[in-house]
Amino acid sequence: MTEERDGAAAAVDDVLVALADTTRRHLLELLAAQGEATATTLAERLPVSRQAVVKHLAVLDAAGLVTGGRVGREVRYAVRPAALDATARWMAALASEWDRRLANIKRVAEAAERQEAGHDRSPDRNP
């Protein structure tokens, strides 16, 4: 694998690990709906502490899914869609590869079925 490919794979891995947690997925949903929010605001909508929200946001930030920017004394978080887009493209490519493989299996099975049916109708067969 090339370094670029290794980096892309690591980025997808980071996103998938970050999204494996229900609380982090919920945080992303909240941020997507609100556009921007502080950890305090987000904690009010979740059954976890503000400190837990900050830790979850740090994981999402490390994965490139959110960004935090200072506005006065507050840190406001927003969704960064690029990492999700890259992961969605990876998933689409994976799905396309499986579709190709399954279509090939179907073609082989149908050809074998046609060949079998052709032998069954053959006049040289003994009953």
C-alpha positions as CSV (number, residue, x, y, z in Angstrom):
1,M,0.0,0.0,0.0
2,T,1.1,3.5,-0.6
3,E,1.5,6.1,2.1
4,E,-1.5,8.0,0.7
5,R,-3.6,4.8,0.7
6,D,-2.4,4.1,4.3
7,G,-3.5,7.6,5.3
8,A,-6.9,7.2,3.7
9,A,-7.4,3.8,5.3
10,A,-6.4,5.2,8.7
11,A,-8.8,8.1,8.3
12,V,-11.7,5.7,7.5
13,D,-10.7,3.6,10.4
14,D,-10.8,6.6,12.7
15,V,-14.2,7.6,11.5
16,L,-15.6,4.1,11.9
17,V,-14.2,3.8,15.4
18,A,-15.6,7.2,16.3
19,L,-19.1,6.3,14.9
20,A,-19.1,3.0,16.8
21,D,-20.2,4.8,19.9
22,T,-23.9,5.6,20.2
23,T,-23.3,8.8,22.2
24,R,-20.9,10.1,19.5
25,R,-23.4,9.4,16.8
26,H,-26.0,11.2,18.8
27,L,-23.7,14.2,19.2
28,L,-23.2,14.3,15.4
29,E,-26.9,14.2,14.9
30,L,-27.4,17.1,17.3
31,L,-24.6,19.1,15.7
32,A,-26.0,18.5,12.3
33,A,-29.4,19.6,13.4
34,Q,-28.2,22.7,15.3
35,G,-25.3,23.6,13.1
36,E,-23.1,24.7,16.0
37,A,-23.2,24.1,19.7
38,T,-21.1,24.2,22.9
39,A,-20.3,21.1,25.0
40,T,-22.6,22.5,27.7
41,T,-25.5,22.9,25.3
42,L,-24.9,19.4,24.0
43,A,-24.7,17.9,27.5
44,E,-28.1,19.3,28.3
45,R,-29.6,17.1,25.6
46,L,-27.7,13.9,26.6
47,P,-27.7,11.6,29.7
48,V,-24.0,12.2,30.2
49,S,-21.9,14.9,31.9
50,R,-20.4,17.9,30.2
51,Q,-16.9,16.3,30.8
52,A,-18.0,13.1,29.0
53,V,-19.3,15.2,26.1
54,V,-16.0,17.0,25.8
55,K,-14.2,13.6,25.7
56,H,-16.5,12.3,23.0
57,L,-16.1,15.6,21.0
58,A,-12.3,15.1,21.2
59,V,-12.7,11.7,19.6
60,L,-14.9,13.1,16.9
61,D,-12.4,15.9,16.4
62,A,-9.5,13.5,16.1
63,A,-11.4,11.6,13.5
64,G,-12.1,14.8,11.5
65,L,-15.8,14.6,12.1
66,V,-16.2,17.9,14.1
67,T,-14.2,21.0,14.6
68,G,-14.1,23.3,17.6
69,G,-13.6,27.0,17.4
70,R,-13.3,29.5,20.2
71,V,-15.8,32.3,20.4
72,G,-14.9,34.3,23.5
73,R,-14.7,31.9,26.4
74,E,-16.8,29.2,24.7
75,V,-15.7,26.5,22.3
76,R,-18.3,25.9,19.7
77,Y,-18.4,22.7,17.8
78,A,-19.7,22.0,14.2
79,V,-19.8,19.0,11.9
80,R,-17.0,18.6,9.3
81,P,-18.6,16.6,6.5
82,A,-15.4,15.8,4.6
83,A,-14.4,12.8,6.7
84,L,-18.0,11.4,6.4
85,D,-17.9,11.9,2.7
86,A,-14.6,10.0,2.4
87,T,-15.9,7.2,4.5
88,A,-19.1,7.1,2.4
89,R,-17.1,6.9,-0.8
90,W,-15.1,4.0,0.7
91,M,-18.3,2.2,1.7
92,A,-19.7,2.8,-1.8
93,A,-16.6,1.4,-3.4
94,L,-16.8,-1.6,-1.1
95,A,-20.5,-2.2,-1.9
96,S,-19.7,-1.8,-5.7
97,E,-17.0,-4.5,-5.4
98,W,-19.4,-6.9,-3.7
99,D,-22.1,-6.2,-6.3
100,R,-19.5,-7.0,-9.0
101,R,-18.6,-10.3,-7.2
102,L,-22.2,-11.3,-6.7
103,A,-23.1,-10.6,-10.3
104,N,-20.2,-12.8,-11.4
105,I,-21.3,-15.6,-9.1
106,K,-24.8,-15.2,-10.6
107,R,-23.5,-15.4,-14.1
108,V,-21.5,-18.5,-13.4
109,A,-24.5,-20.2,-11.6
110,E,-26.9,-19.3,-14.5
111,A,-24.4,-20.6,-17.0
112,A,-24.1,-23.9,-15.1
113,E,-27.9,-24.1,-14.8
114,R,-28.3,-23.6,-18.6
115,Q,-25.6,-26.2,-19.3
116,E,-27.3,-28.7,-16.9
117,A,-30.7,-28.0,-18.6
118,G,-29.2,-28.5,-22.0
119,H,-27.8,-31.9,-21.0
120,D,-31.1,-33.0,-19.5
121,R,-32.8,-32.4,-22.9
122,S,-30.0,-34.1,-24.9
123,P,-31.3,-37.0,-27.1
124,D,-28.3,-39.2,-26.2
125,R,-29.3,-39.5,-22.6
126,N,-30.4,-43.0,-21.5
127,P,-33.6,-43.0,-19.3
